[in-house]
Amino acid sequence: MRILGVSGSIRTGSYNTALLEEAKTMLPAKATLIIADISNLPIYNQDLEMRPPEAVRAFKENVRDADALLFATPEHNRSISAALKNAIEWGNRPEDNNSWDGKPAAIISTSTGPRGGVRAQLHLRQICVDLNVYVMNGPEMFLGNAQNAFDSNLRLTDDRYRNTLRSVLEGLVAWQARLQGG
């Protein structure tokens, strides 16, 4: 099973990207995780959607090839980041070419604040309805005060959250199998 990880943070030292990197180390058997690079996507422009740049075409192909999605979203102004919204738009356009269509997904988030991205997850769930992405309801992962859960090498050291992340991954694999009739 091929999982595509999409981090809504494009900054160096991102805790959300670190969560995806950590997820690679604890995948269930027969699952792989590839992390999409959305930092090279140009700002969405409807004038370009019929002939998108190569970076967009490659991104859309990665989304299409995935069996499931794992979003790691920071919270920016009580919503998802501009970078993630931009990637979503490119993946969803043109209207008859929705790369996200029908994909099972899970959402994880972390932040340096106490809520751990809960409002961003709520907003992303609303967006996924329009994309026809099937986000599993649980288990959920909201990691607040991220600076206390990661070491200086951005390794997740808090066993409670490591176990939660492992449960999310196991849940996503089961969710994908269930939606595929397996």
C-alpha positions in Angstrom: 0.0 0.0 0.0 1.5 3.3 -1.1 0.7 6.3 1.2 1.4 9.8 0.1 2.4 12.1 2.9 1.6 15.8 2.4 3.0 18.3 4.9 1.3 21.7 4.9 4.6 23.2 6.1 7.4 24.0 3.7 9.8 25.4 6.3 13.0 23.9 7.3 12.7 22.3 10.7 8.9 21.7 10.4 7.4 19.6 13.1 4.7 18.5 10.7 7.2 17.2 8.2 9.1 15.6 11.1 5.9 13.7 12.0 5.7 12.3 8.4 9.4 11.3 8.6 8.7 9.6 11.9 5.7 7.8 10.4 8.1 6.2 7.8 9.8 4.4 10.7 6.6 2.8 12.1 4.5 1.8 9.1 2.5 -1.4 9.2 3.8 -4.3 7.0 3.4 -3.9 3.3 2.9 -0.1 3.5 5.2 2.6 2.2 5.2 6.3 2.7 6.4 8.9 0.2 6.4 12.5 1.2 5.4 15.0 -1.5 7.4 18.1 -1.9 4.9 20.9 -2.3 7.5 23.7 -1.9 8.1 23.8 -5.6 4.5 24.3 -6.7 3.8 27.7 -8.1 0.9 29.7 -6.8 -2.3 28.3 -8.3 -3.3 30.2 -11.4 -6.4 29.1 -13.3 -4.8 30.4 -16.5 -2.3 27.6 -16.2 -4.5 24.7 -15.2 -4.9 23.3 -18.7 -1.2 23.3 -19.3 0.3 23.1 -15.7 4.0 23.3 -15.0 6.0 20.1 -14.7 6.1 20.3 -10.9 2.3 20.4 -10.8 2.0 17.5 -13.2 4.4 15.4 -11.2 2.5 16.3 -7.9 -0.8 15.3 -9.4 0.6 12.0 -10.6 1.9 11.3 -7.1 -1.5 11.9 -5.7 -3.2 9.7 -8.3 -0.7 6.9 -7.7 -1.3 6.9 -3.9 -3.5 4.3 -2.3 -4.1 6.6 0.7 -3.1 10.1 1.9 -1.6 11.2 5.2 -1.9 15.0 5.7 0.3 16.7 8.3 -1.1 20.1 8.8 0.1 23.1 10.8 -2.4 25.7 11.9 -2.2 29.1 10.3 -4.7 31.7 11.3 -7.2 29.0 12.5 -7.0 27.2 9.2 -4.6 25.3 7.0 -1.4 26.9 5.6 -1.3 28.7 2.3 1.1 26.1 1.0 -1.3 23.2 1.7 -4.3 25.1 0.2 -2.2 25.8 -2.9 -1.3 22.1 -3.3 -5.0 21.2 -2.8 -6.1 23.6 -5.5 -3.5 22.2 -8.0 -4.5 18.7 -7.2 -8.2 19.5 -7.7 -8.1 21.4 -10.9 -9.2 21.5 -13.7 -12.6 20.5 -12.5 -12.7 17.2 -14.5 -9.2 16.3 -13.3 -9.4 15.9 -9.5 -6.4 13.9 -8.4 -7.7 13.6 -4.9 -11.0 11.9 -5.9 -11.9 8.9 -3.8 -8.8 8.7 -1.8 -8.8 7.4 1.8 -7.0 9.8 4.2 -5.9 10.5 7.7 -4.9 13.9 9.2 -2.3 14.5 11.8 -1.1 17.8 13.1 1.3 19.4 15.5 2.1 22.9 16.6 4.0 24.8 19.3 0.8 26.0 20.7 -1.4 24.0 23.1 -4.1 22.9 20.7 -1.9 21.0 18.3 -3.6 22.1 15.1 -7.2 21.0 15.9 -8.8 23.9 14.1 -6.7 23.3 11.0 -7.7 19.7 11.0 -11.4 20.7 11.2 -11.0 23.0 8.3 -9.1 20.4 6.2 -11.9 17.9 6.9 -14.4 20.4 5.4 -12.2 20.9 2.3 -11.9 17.1 1.9 -15.6 16.8 1.5 -15.4 18.9 -1.7 -12.4 16.9 -2.9 -14.3 13.6 -2.4 -11.5 12.4 0.0 -12.6 10.0 2.7 -10.9 11.1 5.9 -11.1 8.5 8.7 -12.7 9.6 11.9 -10.2 8.1 14.2 -7.8 7.6 15.7 -6.8 11.3 15.7 -3.5 13.0 16.5 -3.2 16.5 17.7 0.2 17.2 19.2 0.4 20.5 21.1 3.6 22.0 22.5 5.7 20.2 19.8 8.9 21.7 21.1 8.5 19.4 24.1 7.9 16.2 22.1 10.7 16.3 19.6 14.5 16.3 20.2 17.0 18.6 18.5 17.2 16.3 15.5 13.4 16.5 15.1 12.8 12.9 16.3 9.6 12.3 18.1 10.6 11.2 21.6 7.3 11.3 23.5 6.2 7.6 23.6 2.5 8.6 24.1 2.6 10.4 20.7 4.7 7.7 19.0 2.0 5.2 20.0 -0.8 7.6 18.7 1.0 8.0 15.4 1.4 4.2 15.1 -2.3 3.8 15.8 -3.2 6.4 13.1 -1.0 4.5 10.6 -2.6 1.2 11.4 -6.0 2.8 11.2 -5.3 4.3 7.8 -4.2 1.0 6.4 -7.3 -0.7 7.7 -9.5 2.3 6.4 -7.9 1.9 2.9 -8.6 -1.8 2.9 -12.2 -1.3 4.1 -12.9 1.3 1.4 -11.3 -0.9 -1.3 -13.5 -3.8 -0.1 -10.7 -5.8 1.3 
